[in-house]
Amino acid sequence: MRGKWVFLAILLFGCQDDQFQQGLYNYQVERLLSGGDSKTWTLVSTNNDGVVSNPALCSDTLRLLISTAATDSIHVARLTPEIDCIAFVSEDLGKANASGNLAFTDSIIFDSGEVWIITEITSENLSFTTRLQSESWQSK
């Protein structure tokens, strides 16, 4: 009987490394990002080597438009406001998938090879780190 408990303990603790959040699946992360269809996120702050910036003007306000691309992926575009702050210029960042075979590990992986390491995700807040900086977003 004791051997069964040791095996169970090894199984439980051995499978928990590299988990972003226990019980969160990769498709759930994609749904949180896209809102199930299409969702807009507004930039709250960036942190580049310890220098924190917060958008103050509408011309500084970037947005992310994340939409469902297929049953197993999302499409991401960065929206930059034009000078009049009424319209946006869209930059296609491409198709991406949440990491993990089923259980979400920690990242969004783009077809281009770009990786965002997710540090927080809820239906209203998103924080991630790219190779350049950390960014915090709120859903619009």
N, CA, C and O atoms as a MOPAC input file, in Angstrom:
PM7 MOZYME 1SCF
protein

 N      0.81900 1    -1.19600 1     0.00000 1
 C      0.00000 1     0.00000 1     0.00000 1
 C      0.86300 1     1.26200 1     0.00000 1
 O      0.55200 1     2.24700 1    -0.66800 1
 N      1.95500 1     1.20700 1     0.76500 1
 C      2.83100 1     2.37000 1     0.84800 1
 C      3.41800 1     2.71600 1    -0.52200 1
 O      3.58600 1     3.89300 1    -0.83900 1
 N      3.72600 1     1.72100 1    -1.32600 1
 C      4.27000 1     1.93500 1    -2.66800 1
 C      3.29300 1     2.67900 1    -3.56800 1
 O      3.70600 1     3.48600 1    -4.40100 1
 N      2.00400 1     2.41300 1    -3.40500 1
 C      0.98600 1     3.10900 1    -4.19700 1
 C      0.95000 1     4.59300 1    -3.85600 1
 O      0.80900 1     5.42600 1    -4.75200 1
 N      1.07800 1     4.94300 1    -2.55900 1
 C      1.06800 1     6.34100 1    -2.13900 1
 C      2.29300 1     7.08400 1    -2.65500 1
 O      2.19700 1     8.24100 1    -3.06600 1
 N      3.44200 1     6.42000 1    -2.63500 1
 C      4.66300 1     7.04500 1    -3.15300 1
 C      4.51400 1     7.29500 1    -4.64700 1
 O      4.88100 1     8.36300 1    -5.13600 1
 N      3.98000 1     6.31800 1    -5.37600 1
 C      3.76500 1     6.48600 1    -6.81600 1
 C      2.80000 1     7.64200 1    -7.08900 1
 O      3.03600 1     8.45500 1    -7.98200 1
 N      1.72200 1     7.71000 1    -6.32100 1
 C      0.74800 1     8.78100 1    -6.49900 1
 C      1.37700 1    10.14100 1    -6.21400 1
 O      1.13300 1    11.09700 1    -6.95100 1
 N      2.17900 1    10.24300 1    -5.16000 1
 C      2.84800 1    11.51000 1    -4.83100 1
 C      3.81100 1    11.92200 1    -5.93700 1
 O      3.85400 1    13.09700 1    -6.30500 1
 N      4.57900 1    10.98800 1    -6.47200 1
 C      5.50400 1    11.28700 1    -7.57100 1
 C      4.72900 1    11.74500 1    -8.79300 1
 O      5.12200 1    12.70400 1    -9.45800 1
 N      3.64300 1    11.07300 1    -9.09000 1
 C      2.82100 1    11.44300 1   -10.24100 1
 C      2.24600 1    12.85000 1   -10.08900 1
 O      2.29800 1    13.64500 1   -11.02600 1
 N      1.70400 1    13.15700 1    -8.92400 1
 C      1.10100 1    14.47000 1    -8.70100 1
 C      2.12600 1    15.59100 1    -8.75000 1
 O      1.89100 1    16.60700 1    -9.40400 1
 N      3.25100 1    15.42900 1    -8.07600 1
 C      4.24700 1    16.49300 1    -8.02100 1
 C      5.10500 1    16.53200 1    -9.27000 1
 O      5.58500 1    17.60100 1    -9.64600 1
 N      5.30800 1    15.41900 1    -9.91300 1
 C      6.12300 1    15.36800 1   -11.12500 1
 C      5.45400 1    16.01200 1   -12.32000 1
 O      6.13800 1    16.44000 1   -13.25000 1
 N      4.14600 1    16.09200 1   -12.31900 1
 C      3.41900 1    16.64800 1   -13.45900 1
 C      3.10700 1    18.12500 1   -13.29700 1
 O      2.47600 1    18.71100 1   -14.17600 1
 N      3.52900 1    18.74900 1   -12.19900 1
 C      3.16600 1    20.12500 1   -11.96400 1
 C      4.21400 1    21.12700 1   -12.40800 1
 O      3.96000 1    22.33000 1   -12.33700 1
 N      5.38700 1    20.68700 1   -12.86600 1
 C      6.38100 1    21.66300 1   -13.29600 1
 C      5.96900 1    22.29700 1   -14.61200 1
 O      5.29600 1    21.66800 1   -15.42800 1
 N      6.36600 1    23.52000 1   -14.81300 1
 C      6.08900 1    24.27200 1   -16.02700 1
 C      4.60700 1    24.55400 1   -16.27600 1
 O      4.23200 1    24.88700 1   -17.40000 1
 N      3.78100 1    24.43300 1   -15.27900 1
 C      2.37300 1    24.73700 1   -15.46100 1
 C      2.15000 1    26.20800 1   -15.15400 1
 O      2.56200 1    26.69400 1   -14.10000 1
 N      1.50000 1    26.92200 1   -16.06800 1
 C      1.20100 1    28.34400 1   -15.84200 1
 C      0.22600 1    28.49600 1   -14.68500 1
 O      0.48900 1    29.20800 1   -13.71500 1
 N     -0.88100 1    27.82800 1   -14.80500 1
 C     -1.91100 1    27.88400 1   -13.77600 1
 C     -2.61400 1    26.54200 1   -13.80600 1
 O     -3.13900 1    26.13900 1   -14.84400 1
 N     -2.63100 1    25.85700 1   -12.69800 1
 C     -3.21000 1    24.53500 1   -12.66100 1
 C     -4.67300 1    24.57100 1   -13.09400 1
 O     -5.45200 1    25.39300 1   -12.61100 1
 N     -5.03500 1    23.68200 1   -13.99800 1
 C     -6.41000 1    23.57900 1   -14.43100 1
 C     -6.78500 1    24.46700 1   -15.60300 1
 O     -7.93800 1    24.43700 1   -16.03500 1
 N     -5.86200 1    25.25400 1   -16.13600 1
 C     -6.14800 1    26.12600 1   -17.27100 1
 C     -5.65300 1    25.43600 1   -18.54100 1
 O     -4.48600 1    25.05200 1   -18.62600 1
 N     -6.52300 1    25.28100 1   -19.51400 1
 C     -6.18100 1    24.59900 1   -20.76500 1
 C     -5.79800 1    25.60400 1   -21.83800 1
 O     -6.20300 1    26.76500 1   -21.78300 1
 N     -5.01300 1    25.15400 1   -22.82000 1
 C     -4.55600 1    26.06100 1   -23.88000 1
 C     -5.72900 1    26.67000 1   -24.65300 1
 O     -5.67500 1    27.85000 1   -24.99900 1
 N     -6.76700 1    25.91700 1   -24.92900 1
 C     -7.90800 1    26.46300 1   -25.65800 1
 C     -8.67200 1    27.48400 1   -24.80700 1
 O     -9.30000 1    28.38800 1   -25.35700 1
 N     -8.63000 1    27.35300 1   -23.47700 1
 C     -9.26600 1    28.34200 1   -22.61200 1
 C     -8.51900 1    29.67300 1   -22.66000 1
 O     -9.13400 1    30.73800 1   -22.62000 1
 N     -7.19800 1    29.60700 1   -22.74400 1
 C     -6.39200 1    30.82100 1   -22.86200 1
 C     -6.71300 1    31.52200 1   -24.17300 1
 O     -6.87500 1    32.74200 1   -24.20100 1
 N     -6.80400 1    30.76400 1   -25.25300 1
 C     -7.15300 1    31.34300 1   -26.55300 1
 C     -8.54400 1    31.97100 1   -26.50800 1
 O     -8.77700 1    33.01100 1   -27.12400 1
 N     -9.45400 1    31.35200 1   -25.79100 1
 C    -10.80800 1    31.91200 1   -25.66000 1
 C    -10.80300 1    33.18900 1   -24.81300 1
 O    -11.52400 1    34.13700 1   -25.12500 1
 N     -9.99700 1    33.22000 1   -23.74500 1
 C     -9.87500 1    34.44400 1   -22.94300 1
 C     -9.30500 1    35.58400 1   -23.78800 1
 O     -9.75200 1    36.72600 1   -23.68500 1
 N     -8.32300 1    35.26800 1   -24.61500 1
 C     -7.69800 1    36.29100 1   -25.46000 1
 C     -8.65000 1    36.81500 1   -26.52300 1
 O     -8.68500 1    38.01700 1   -26.78600 1
 N     -9.41700 1    35.92800 1   -27.13300 1
 C    -10.28100 1    36.32000 1   -28.25000 1
 C    -11.71400 1    36.61600 1   -27.84500 1
 O    -12.50300 1    37.09200 1   -28.66100 1
 N    -12.05800 1    36.34000 1   -26.59700 1
 C    -13.44200 1    36.52800 1   -26.18000 1
 C    -14.38100 1    35.55200 1   -26.85100 1
 O    -15.59500 1    35.75700 1   -26.84200 1
 N    -13.84400 1    34.49300 1   -27.43200 1
 C    -14.65200 1    33.50000 1   -28.13700 1
 C    -14.82400 1    33.81000 1   -29.60600 1
 O    -15.08700 1    32.90000 1   -30.39100 1
 N    -14.68600 1    35.05900 1   -30.00600 1
 C    -14.82700 1    35.46600 1   -31.40500 1
 C    -13.78000 1    36.51500 1   -31.74100 1
 O    -12.85200 1    36.25100 1   -32.50600 1
 N    -13.92900 1    37.71400 1   -31.16800 1
 C    -12.98600 1    38.80900 1   -31.41200 1
 C    -13.01000 1    39.74300 1   -30.21100 1
 O    -14.07700 1    40.08700 1   -29.70200 1
 N    -11.82300 1    40.15200 1   -29.76000 1
 C    -11.73500 1    40.99200 1   -28.57800 1
 C    -10.63300 1    42.02700 1   -28.77100 1
 O     -9.59200 1    41.73800 1   -29.36100 1
 N    -10.87400 1    43.24200 1   -28.26500 1
 C     -9.89200 1    44.32000 1   -28.33400 1
 C     -9.31100 1    44.55500 1   -26.94600 1
 O    -10.03600 1    44.64000 1   -25.95500 1
 N     -7.98200 1    44.65600 1   -26.89800 1
 C     -7.24700 1    44.93200 1   -25.66700 1
 C     -6.56000 1    46.28200 1   -25.81800 1
 O     -6.03100 1    46.59300 1   -26.88500 1
 N     -6.56200 1    47.08800 1   -24.75500 1
 C     -5.94000 1    48.41000 1   -24.76400 1
 C     -4.68900 1    48.38400 1   -23.88700 1
 O     -4.70800 1    47.85200 1   -22.77700 1
 N     -3.60400 1    48.96600 1   -24.39900 1
 C     -2.34300 1    49.00700 1   -23.67700 1
 C     -2.46300 1    49.85400 1   -22.41600 1
 O     -2.95300 1    50.98200 1   -22.46800 1
 N     -2.01600 1    49.31300 1   -21.28400 1
 C     -2.03100 1    50.02200 1   -20.00500 1
 C     -0.63100 1    50.51200 1   -19.67200 1
 O     -0.45500 1    51.65300 1   -19.24600 1
 N      0.37000 1    49.65100 1   -19.86700 1
 C      1.74700 1    50.05300 1   -19.55400 1
 C      2.75000 1    49.13200 1   -20.23400 1
 O      2.44400 1    47.99600 1   -20.59600 1
 N      3.95700 1    49.66200 1   -20.39500 1
 C      5.08500 1    48.87300 1   -20.88700 1
 C      6.23300 1    49.03700 1   -19.90000 1
 O      6.35200 1    50.06100 1   -19.22700 1
 N      7.06000 1    48.02600 1   -19.82800 1
 C      8.24700 1    48.07300 1   -18.98900 1
 C      9.41200 1    47.60500 1   -19.84000 1
 O      9.50100 1    46.43100 1   -20.20000 1
 N     10.30400 1    48.53100 1   -20.15900 1
 C     11.45500 1    48.24300 1   -20.99200 1
 C     12.71300 1    48.50300 1   -20.18100 1
 O     13.08800 1    49.65600 1   -19.96600 1
 N     13.36600 1    47.44000 1   -19.73100 1
 C     14.57600 1    47.54500 1   -18.89200 1
 C     14.35100 1    48.41000 1   -17.65800 1
 O     15.21300 1    49.20900 1   -17.29400 1
 N     13.20100 1    48.25600 1   -17.01500 1
 C     12.91400 1    49.00400 1   -15.79100 1
 C     12.28000 1    50.35400 1   -16.00500 1
 O     11.87400 1    50.99500 1   -15.03500 1
 N     12.17700 1    50.81700 1   -17.24800 1
 C     11.53800 1    52.09200 1   -17.54900 1
 C     10.07500 1    51.82300 1   -17.87900 1
 O      9.76400 1    51.23500 1   -18.91500 1
 N      9.18000 1    52.25400 1   -16.99500 1
 C      7.75200 1    52.02200 1   -17.16600 1
 C      7.12500 1    53.20500 1   -17.89000 1
 O      7.36100 1    54.35800 1   -17.53100 1
 N      6.33200 1    52.91600 1   -18.90400 1
 C      5.62200 1    53.94000 1   -19.66600 1
 C      4.13500 1    53.64000 1   -19.63800 1
 O      3.71800 1    52.49100 1   -19.77900 1
 N      3.34500 1    54.68000 1   -19.45600 1
 C      1.89600 1    54.57600 1   -19.51900 1
 C      1.40000 1    55.50700 1   -20.61300 1
 O      1.79300 1    56.67300 1   -20.65200 1
 N      0.54000 1    55.01600 1   -21.50600 1
 C      0.02300 1    55.89100 1   -22.55200 1
 C     -0.76500 1    57.05300 1   -21.94900 1
 O     -1.64300 1    56.85100 1   -21.11000 1
 N     -0.44300 1    58.26100 1   -22.38300 1
 C     -1.10800 1    59.44800 1   -21.83800 1
 C     -2.01100 1    60.11700 1   -22.86500 1
 O     -3.02300 1    60.72100 1   -22.51000 1
 N     -1.65200 1    60.01100 1   -24.11200 1
 C     -2.41400 1    60.64000 1   -25.18700 1
 C     -3.06400 1    59.56300 1   -26.03300 1
 O     -2.61800 1    58.41500 1   -26.03300 1
 N     -4.10400 1    59.92300 1   -26.74600 1
 C     -4.74000 1    58.91700 1   -27.58900 1
 C     -3.78100 1    58.42100 1   -28.66700 1
 O     -3.88200 1    57.27600 1   -29.10800 1
 N     -2.85200 1    59.27200 1   -29.09100 1
 C     -1.88600 1    58.86200 1   -30.10300 1
 C     -0.89000 1    57.82500 1   -29.56200 1
 O     -0.20700 1    57.15900 1   -30.34000 1
 N     -0.80600 1    57.68800 1   -28.23900 1
 C      0.06000 1    56.69600 1   -27.61700 1
 C     -0.65500 1    55.37100 1   -27.37500 1
 O     -0.01100 1    54.37200 1   -27.05300 1
 N     -1.96400 1    55.35200 1   -27.52400 1
 C     -2.75400 1    54.20300 1   -27.13500 1
 C     -2.77600 1    53.13600 1   -28.21600 1
 O     -3.44700 1    53.27000 1   -29.24000 1
 N     -2.02800 1    52.08100 1   -27.96200 1
 C     -2.03700 1    50.92800 1   -28.85100 1
 C     -3.15200 1    49.98100 1   -28.43800 1
 O     -3.59600 1    49.98100 1   -27.29000 1
 N     -3.59000 1    49.18300 1   -29.38300 1
 C     -4.59800 1    48.16600 1   -29.10000 1
 C     -4.19100 1    46.86300 1   -29.75300 1
 O     -3.45800 1    46.84300 1   -30.74200 1
 N     -4.67500 1    45.78500 1   -29.18600 1
 C     -4.52900 1    44.47100 1   -29.79300 1
 C     -5.91500 1    43.99400 1   -30.17600 1
 O     -6.85300 1    44.08000 1   -29.38400 1
 N     -6.03600 1    43.49700 1   -31.37600 1
 C     -7.27900 1    42.87600 1   -31.81400 1
 C     -6.97200 1    41.38900 1   -31.95800 1
 O     -6.18600 1    40.98700 1   -32.81600 1
 N     -7.59300 1    40.58600 1   -31.11900 1
 C     -7.35000 1    39.14600 1   -31.13400 1
 C     -8.65200 1    38.45900 1   -31.49400 1
 O     -9.67700 1    38.66000 1   -30.84300 1
 N     -8.60100 1    37.64800 1   -32.53800 1
 C     -9.79500 1    36.95400 1   -33.00500 1
 C     -9.50300 1    35.47500 1   -33.19600 1
 O     -8.35600 1    35.06300 1   -33.37300 1
 N    -10.56700 1    34.69200 1   -33.15700 1
 C    -10.44000 1    33.26000 1   -33.38500 1
 C    -10.15800 1    33.04100 1   -34.86900 1
 O    -10.90100 1    33.51600 1   -35.72800 1
 N     -9.06600 1    32.30900 1   -35.16200 1
 C     -8.69400 1    32.04600 1   -36.55400 1
 C     -9.18100 1    30.68400 1   -37.00800 1
 O     -9.49200 1    30.49900 1   -38.18400 1
 N     -9.25100 1    29.75800 1   -36.12400 1
 C     -9.73000 1    28.40200 1   -36.39300 1
 C    -10.11100 1    27.82300 1   -35.03600 1
 O    -10.04100 1    28.51000 1   -34.01700 1
 N    -10.50400 1    26.58900 1   -35.03100 1
 C    -10.90000 1    25.98800 1   -33.75900 1
 C     -9.72100 1    25.82300 1   -32.81900 1
 O     -9.91500 1    25.61600 1   -31.62100 1
 N     -8.50600 1    25.91000 1   -33.33300 1
 C     -7.33900 1    25.67300 1   -32.48200 1
 C     -6.29500 1    26.78100 1   -32.53900 1
 O     -5.13400 1    26.54200 1   -32.20600 1
 N     -6.67900 1    27.98700 1   -32.95200 1
 C     -5.69300 1    29.07000 1   -32.99400 1
 C     -6.37800 1    30.43500 1   -32.93900 1
 O     -7.60100 1    30.54900 1   -33.02000 1
 N     -5.53900 1    31.47000 1   -32.79700 1
 C     -6.02800 1    32.84800 1   -32.78000 1
 C     -5.23000 1    33.66300 1   -33.79600 1
 O     -4.16100 1    33.24900 1   -34.24500 1
 N     -5.76600 1    34.82300 1   -34.14600 1
 C     -5.08900 1    35.75500 1   -35.03000 1
 C     -4.92200 1    37.06400 1   -34.26100 1
 O     -5.86200 1    37.53400 1   -33.62100 1
 N     -3.71500 1    37.65700 1   -34.32500 1
 C     -3.41600 1    38.85700 1   -33.54600 1
 C     -3.00400 1    39.99400 1   -34.47200 1
 O     -2.18400 1    39.80800 1   -35.37100 1
 N     -3.57900 1    41.17300 1   -34.24800 1
 C     -3.20700 1    42.38600 1   -34.97800 1
 C     -2.99200 1    43.51000 1   -33.96700 1
 O     -3.73700 1    43.63400 1   -32.99500 1
 N     -1.97100 1    44.32400 1   -34.20600 1
 C     -1.70100 1    45.49900 1   -33.36500 1
 C     -2.31100 1    46.70300 1   -34.07400 1
 O     -2.05600 1    46.92500 1   -35.25800 1
 N     -3.11600 1    47.48100 1   -33.34900 1
 C     -3.78500 1    48.65200 1   -33.90400 1
 C     -3.13500 1    49.91200 1   -33.34400 1
 O     -3.10500 1    50.12000 1   -32.13100 1
 N     -2.61500 1    50.74700 1   -34.23900 1
 C     -1.96600 1    51.99800 1   -33.85900 1
 C     -2.85700 1    53.15100 1   -34.31500 1
 O     -3.24500 1    53.19700 1   -35.48300 1
 N     -3.19100 1    54.08600 1   -33.41600 1
 C     -4.07100 1    55.19000 1   -33.80800 1
 C     -3.39400 1    56.12700 1   -34.80800 1
 O     -2.19700 1    56.40000 1   -34.72500 1
 N     -4.20100 1    56.61000 1   -35.75600 1
 C     -3.70500 1    57.62700 1   -36.68500 1
 C     -3.64900 1    58.97000 1   -35.95100 1
 O     -4.11300 1    59.07700 1   -34.81500 1
 N     -3.09700 1    59.96900 1   -36.58100 1
 C     -2.90300 1    61.27600 1   -35.95400 1
 C     -4.21500 1    61.87300 1   -35.44400 1
 O     -4.22700 1    62.53500 1   -34.40600 1
 N     -5.31800 1    61.64600 1   -36.16100 1
 C     -6.60700 1    62.20200 1   -35.73800 1
 C     -7.24600 1    61.42000 1   -34.58400 1
 O     -8.26100 1    61.84500 1   -34.03300 1
 N     -6.65900 1    60.29300 1   -34.22400 1
 C     -7.12400 1    59.44000 1   -33.12000 1
 C     -8.52600 1    58.87400 1   -33.33500 1
 O     -9.16800 1    58.42000 1   -32.38800 1
 N     -8.99400 1    58.90000 1   -34.56400 1
 C    -10.31300 1    58.35400 1   -34.87600 1
 C    -10.18400 1    56.96700 1   -35.50700 1
 O    -10.94400 1    56.05400 1   -35.18300 1
 N     -9.23700 1    56.82300 1   -36.39000 1
 C     -9.03500 1    55.55200 1   -37.08900 1
 C     -7.71000 1    54.92000 1   -36.64300 1
 O     -6.87100 1    55.57500 1   -36.02400 1
 N     -7.54600 1    53.64600 1   -36.96800 1
 C     -6.35500 1    52.90200 1   -36.59300 1
 C     -5.69800 1    52.27700 1   -37.81200 1
 O     -6.36500 1    51.92100 1   -38.78400 1
 N     -4.38800 1    52.15300 1   -37.74400 1
 C     -3.61900 1    51.41900 1   -38.74000 1
 C     -3.35300 1    50.04100 1   -38.15100 1
 O     -2.89800 1    49.92200 1   -37.01300 1
 N     -3.63700 1    49.00800 1   -38.92200 1
 C     -3.50500 1    47.63900 1   -38.43400 1
 C     -2.17800 1    47.02700 1   -38.87900 1
 O     -1.81000 1    47.10200 1   -40.05200 1
 N     -1.46800 1    46.42200 1   -37.93300 1
 C     -0.24500 1    45.67500 1   -38.23000 1
 C     -0.52600 1    44.21700 1   -37.89600 1
 O     -0.78900 1    43.87700 1   -36.74300 1
 N     -0.47000 1    43.36800 1   -38.89900 1
 C     -0.76700 1    41.95500 1   -38.72800 1
 C      0.39600 1    41.25900 1   -38.01800 1
 O      1.50300 1    41.20300 1   -38.55400 1
 N      0.15400 1    40.73000 1   -36.81400 1
 C      1.18500 1    39.98300 1   -36.09600 1
 C      1.10600 1    38.49700 1   -36.39500 1
 O      2.05200 1    37.75400 1   -36.13100 1
 N     -0.03000 1    38.05800 1   -36.95100 1
 C     -0.15500 1    36.69000 1   -37.43200 1
 C     -0.93900 1    35.75500 1   -36.54200 1
 O     -1.53400 1    36.14100 1   -35.53600 1
 N     -0.90900 1    34.50800 1   -36.96200 1
 C     -1.61200 1    33.42900 1   -36.28600 1
 C     -0.75600 1    32.91400 1   -35.14000 1
 O      0.47100 1    32.87800 1   -35.23200 1
 N     -1.42400 1    32.51200 1   -34.05200 1
 C     -0.69800 1    32.03200 1   -32.87300 1
 C     -1.49500 1    30.94300 1   -32.17000 1
 O     -2.69600 1    30.78300 1   -32.38900 1
 N     -0.79600 1    30.20200 1   -31.32100 1
 C     -1.40400 1    29.15500 1   -30.51100 1
 C     -0.90300 1    29.27800 1   -29.08200 1
 O      0.23400 1    29.68800 1   -28.84600 1
 N     -1.75300 1    28.92200 1   -28.13300 1
 C     -1.32700 1    28.83800 1   -26.73400 1
 C     -0.50300 1    27.56700 1   -26.57500 1
 O     -0.81500 1    26.53900 1   -27.17700 1
 N      0.54900 1    27.63700 1   -25.76500 1
 C      1.43900 1    26.49300 1   -25.59900 1
 C      0.77600 1    25.38800 1   -24.78500 1
 O     -0.14800 1    25.62400 1   -24.00700 1
 N      1.27800 1    24.18000 1   -24.99100 1
 C      0.80000 1    23.00700 1   -24.27000 1
 C     -0.04800 1    22.11900 1   -25.14900 1
 O     -0.78200 1    22.60100 1   -26.01300 1
 N      0.05400 1    20.81200 1   -24.92700 1
 C     -0.76900 1    19.87100 1   -25.68100 1
 C     -2.22600 1    19.96600 1   -25.28800 1
 O     -3.11000 1    19.88500 1   -26.14100 1
 N     -2.48000 1    20.13400 1   -24.01500 1
 C     -3.82800 1    20.38300 1   -23.53000 1
 C     -3.76700 1    21.37600 1   -22.37600 1
 O     -4.44300 1    22.40400 1   -22.40200 1
 N     -2.96200 1    21.07300 1   -21.37000 1
 C     -2.78600 1    21.99800 1   -20.25300 1
 C     -1.88000 1    23.14000 1   -20.70300 1
 O     -0.81000 1    22.91000 1   -21.26600 1
 N     -2.31600 1    24.36700 1   -20.44900 1
 C     -1.53800 1    25.54600 1   -20.83900 1
 C     -0.25400 1    25.60500 1   -20.03800 1
 O     -0.26500 1    25.41500 1   -18.82200 1
 N      0.86700 1    25.87200 1   -20.72500 1
 C      2.13400 1    25.97700 1   -20.01100 1
 C      2.40800 1    27.42100 1   -19.64400 1
 O      2.29700 1    27.77900 1   -18.47100 1
 N      2.77300 1    28.28800 1   -20.63000 1
 C      3.11100 1    29.65200 1   -20.23000 1
 C      3.20500 1    30.64900 1   -21.36300 1
 O      3.55000 1    31.80300 1   -21.10900 1
 N      2.91900 1    30.27700 1   -22.59700 1
 C      3.23500 1    31.18500 1   -23.69000 1
 C      2.23900 1    31.12800 1   -24.84400 1
 O      1.44600 1    30.19700 1   -24.98700 1
 N      2.32800 1    32.18100 1   -25.65900 1
 C      1.62700 1    32.25000 1   -26.94000 1
 C      2.71100 1    32.16900 1   -28.00200 1
 O      3.65200 1    32.96300 1   -27.99600 1
 N      2.58400 1    31.22100 1   -28.90500 1
 C      3.61200 1    30.97100 1   -29.91600 1
 C      3.04000 1    31.32000 1   -31.28400 1
 O      2.03500 1    30.75200 1   -31.71100 1
 N      3.69100 1    32.26100 1   -31.96700 1
 C      3.25400 1    32.70800 1   -33.28900 1
 C      3.88300 1    31.84100 1   -34.37600 1
 O      4.94400 1    31.24700 1   -34.18200 1
 N      3.21300 1    31.78000 1   -35.51800 1
 C      3.75600 1    31.05300 1   -36.66900 1
 C      5.11700 1    31.59600 1   -37.08800 1
 O      5.94400 1    30.85800 1   -37.62400 1
 N      5.35200 1    32.88600 1   -36.84600 1
 C      6.61600 1    33.52600 1   -37.21900 1
 C      7.77400 1    33.10400 1   -36.31400 1
 O      8.93600 1    33.35500 1   -36.63400 1
 N      7.45700 1    32.46100 1   -35.17900 1
 C      8.48000 1    32.08500 1   -34.21400 1
 C      8.51600 1    33.00500 1   -33.00900 1
 O      9.16100 1    32.68900 1   -32.00900 1
 N      7.82900 1    34.14600 1   -33.08800 1
 C      7.74200 1    35.07200 1   -31.95300 1
 C      7.02400 1    34.37100 1   -30.79700 1
 O      6.09900 1    33.58800 1   -31.01700 1
 N      7.45500 1    34.65600 1   -29.56900 1
 C      6.85900 1    34.04600 1   -28.37900 1
 C      6.54200 1    35.13600 1   -27.36700 1
 O      7.37600 1    35.99500 1   -27.08200 1
 N      5.33600 1    35.09300 1   -26.83100 1
 C      4.95400 1    35.95300 1   -25.72300 1
 C      4.83400 1    35.06500 1   -24.48800 1
 O      4.08000 1    34.09200 1   -24.49900 1
 N      5.56500 1    35.38800 1   -23.43000 1
 C      5.45400 1    34.66300 1   -22.16900 1
 C      4.36100 1    35.33700 1   -21.34900 1
 O      4.50300 1    36.49300 1   -20.95200 1
 N      3.28400 1    34.62700 1   -21.09900 1
 C      2.13600 1    35.16300 1   -20.38100 1
 C      2.43000 1    35.14300 1   -18.87700 1
 O      2.78700 1    34.10300 1   -18.32300 1
 N      2.27800 1    36.29000 1   -18.22700 1
 C      2.47000 1    36.36400 1   -16.78400 1
 C      1.14600 1    36.51700 1   -16.04200 1
 O      1.05800 1    36.20400 1   -14.85500 1
 N      0.11400 1    36.99900 1   -16.74100 1
 C     -1.22500 1    37.10100 1   -16.15800 1
 C     -2.24600 1    37.08800 1   -17.27700 1
 O     -2.06700 1    37.73100 1   -18.31100 1
 N     -3.31900 1    36.34500 1   -17.05500 1
 C     -4.43400 1    36.39400 1   -18.00200 1
 C     -5.73600 1    36.13400 1   -17.26800 1
 O     -5.90000 1    35.13300 1   -16.57000 1
 N     -6.65800 1    37.07200 1   -17.45200 1
 C     -8.03600 1    36.92700 1   -16.98700 1
 C     -8.90200 1    37.42900 1   -18.13300 1
 O     -8.38500 1    37.76800 1   -19.19800 1
 N    -10.20000 1    37.47800 1   -17.92800 1
 C    -11.07700 1    38.00300 1   -18.97800 1
 C    -10.88800 1    39.50100 1   -19.17900 1
 O    -11.28600 1    40.03900 1   -20.21200 1
 N    -10.28000 1    40.19000 1   -18.19400 1
 C    -10.10700 1    41.63900 1   -18.28700 1
 C     -8.66400 1    42.11700 1   -18.30500 1
 O     -8.40700 1    43.25000 1   -18.71100 1
 N     -7.71600 1    41.29600 1   -17.87900 1
 C     -6.30900 1    41.70700 1   -17.79000 1
 C     -5.39800 1    40.71100 1   -18.49600 1
 O     -5.60500 1    39.49900 1   -18.45200 1
 N     -4.38900 1    41.26700 1   -19.14300 1
 C     -3.40400 1    40.46800 1   -19.86000 1
 C     -2.04000 1    41.10300 1   -19.65700 1
 O     -1.86600 1    42.30000 1   -19.88400 1
 N     -1.07700 1    40.30700 1   -19.23100 1
 C      0.30700 1    40.76300 1   -19.11700 1
 C      1.20300 1    39.71000 1   -19.74600 1
 O      1.02800 1    38.51100 1   -19.52900 1
 N      2.15500 1    40.17300 1   -20.52000 1
 C      3.09000 1    39.24400 1   -21.13900 1
 C      4.43100 1    39.91500 1   -21.36100 1
 O      4.55000 1    41.14000 1   -21.31000 1
 N      5.42900 1    39.10000 1   -21.60500 1
 C      6.76900 1    39.57600 1   -21.87900 1
 C      7.16700 1    39.10700 1   -23.27000 1
 O      7.03400 1    37.92900 1   -23.60200 1
 N      7.65400 1    40.03300 1   -24.07500 1
 C      8.20200 1    39.69900 1   -25.38500 1
 C      9.71700 1    39.73200 1   -25.26600 1
 O     10.25000 1    39.91700 1   -24.17200 1
 N     10.40400 1    39.55600 1   -26.36700 1
 C     11.87000 1    39.61600 1   -26.31400 1
 C     12.36000 1    41.03500 1   -26.05300 1
 O     13.52500 1    41.23700 1   -25.71200 1
 N     11.47000 1    42.02600 1   -26.21100 1
 C     11.85200 1    43.42600 1   -26.03100 1
 C     11.41200 1    44.03800 1   -24.70700 1
 O     12.15900 1    44.81600 1   -24.11200 1
 N     10.20400 1    43.69800 1   -24.23200 1
 C      9.66500 1    44.37700 1   -23.05900 1
 C      8.49800 1    43.60300 1   -22.47000 1
 O      8.01800 1    42.62800 1   -23.04700 1
 N      8.05100 1    44.06300 1   -21.30100 1
 C      6.83600 1    43.54500 1   -20.66700 1
 C      5.70600 1    44.51400 1   -20.96900 1
 O      5.90800 1    45.72900 1   -20.98800 1
 N      4.51900 1    43.97400 1   -21.20400 1
 C      3.35900 1    44.80000 1   -21.53500 1
 C      2.15900 1    44.36200 1   -20.72000 1
 O      1.95900 1    43.17000 1   -20.48800 1
 N      1.35300 1    45.33500 1   -20.28000 1
 C      0.09500 1    45.06700 1   -19.57400 1
 C     -1.04700 1    45.66200 1   -20.38700 1
 O     -0.95000 1    46.78500 1   -20.88300 1
 N     -2.12300 1    44.90400 1   -20.51900 1
 C     -3.28100 1    45.28000 1   -21.33000 1
 C     -4.55000 1    45.05200 1   -20.54900 1
 O     -4.58500 1    44.23300 1   -19.63100 1
 N     -5.60900 1    45.78500 1   -20.91400 1
 C     -6.95500 1    45.57100 1   -20.37700 1
 C     -7.91100 1    45.39500 1   -21.54700 1
 O     -7.73000 1    45.98000 1   -22.61500 1
 N     -8.94100 1    44.56800 1   -21.31900 1
 C     -9.91200 1    44.37500 1   -22.39400 1
 C    -10.78200 1    45.59600 1   -22.53000 1
 O    -11.09400 1    46.25900 1   -21.54100 1
 N    -11.17200 1    45.89600 1   -23.73900 1
 C    -11.96200 1    47.08500 1   -24.07900 1
 C    -13.41900 1    46.74000 1   -24.05300 1
 O    -14.26200 1    47.60000 1   -24.31000 1

